[in-house]
């Protein structure tokens, strides 16, 4: 037979005037605390581990080099750089177009890259939505694309409104043949699965080149802004800083190239 335990009411301590709680009441309060199920505990731990994995970046504590490094012998122009931001060193691999005279991520030319089409390396222009990819970046374990803004907005320079013009995208199921731990290895070929792109008819493209144009399917990219996904603001800031540095650097190079051209003209006049 189960017996009911009679719980005495809280009474005042005559000497100290403090409330004294019956031990049975204390045990009852402890037992009434909400308990997390094992499944919920597992999901919570899993979420914490995934979050930790997302924010970890290879080489985050390795100091940045002063200058960018180019890896020779690649099918696509391959470089590395480093940006100290978000409390870490962001070591970045990036791919620039093959058809530009001066390395640039914002040029008058429509960018072209070497892509594996039917297992054959082929020069292509690559679109996301209604813009062309101007640069591929590998940042903290993911590939991203920066878009060519020329023709999309008046201001394409240092202060371009990149979020409003959807300049940054995270890529899915798209890879570049580069050994991330040793970028000297690998061909630099861009590999896009057949079901992740469609061919765009030339008549829809304003271009003087006969290079084929492909457009990535909607499930192969996600726009990067400051609000929608965990850590997107940090990623956005790194991509923004990268773009600003390269646009500024390109302006300096173009100025130097123009000065050299004028000097050569002067020699023959």
C-alpha angles and dihedrals in degrees: 000000000000115000124211116231113226111226117210119222121253110272135193119256104239095216104040100023090228125141114254118205120209112245089236089058091052092052090048091053092050092049091051094059111114111257124212113232119238090249092053091046090052092049091048092052091045091051091050091050092048091049090050090049091051095054097044116097128191112253093009091150097042110105117248122252117238095232134040118254125222120211109217128216097038127136087230125037104265127193142160131218137165134225122193104217142129089029095298142079106258106207107199132193112201139182123212129193121278096218101063123097094211118038103259142157093199115044142145089245117082103245119251128198135181108252132180105249113178086343090302120115105242133176108242143169109228125209135195110194105318098336137079124241109244100178141013119213133190108209126169095339099318137092117234135182129219115205131226105246097191107120092017099074138007095236109059097153135087096313098043114146095245098172095051091047094047094238099162130061136174112224127222128202090000121117141174121219098246130123101236093203092048112019091188085079122073135049098257090234115156110232118202118172114239093245092055099068144035130208116250118217113246093232089069093056128080099219141125092210128087091215110131119252124219128188123209116236118246095253093059099067143039124201114242115221133150101265120028106075135032111274092005092124091057092047091045091052093051092048090046092051091047092052093047093050093048094045090050092046092049091053090055092048092049090050091052091047090051091050091051091050092051091049091053091049090051091056091060099042 
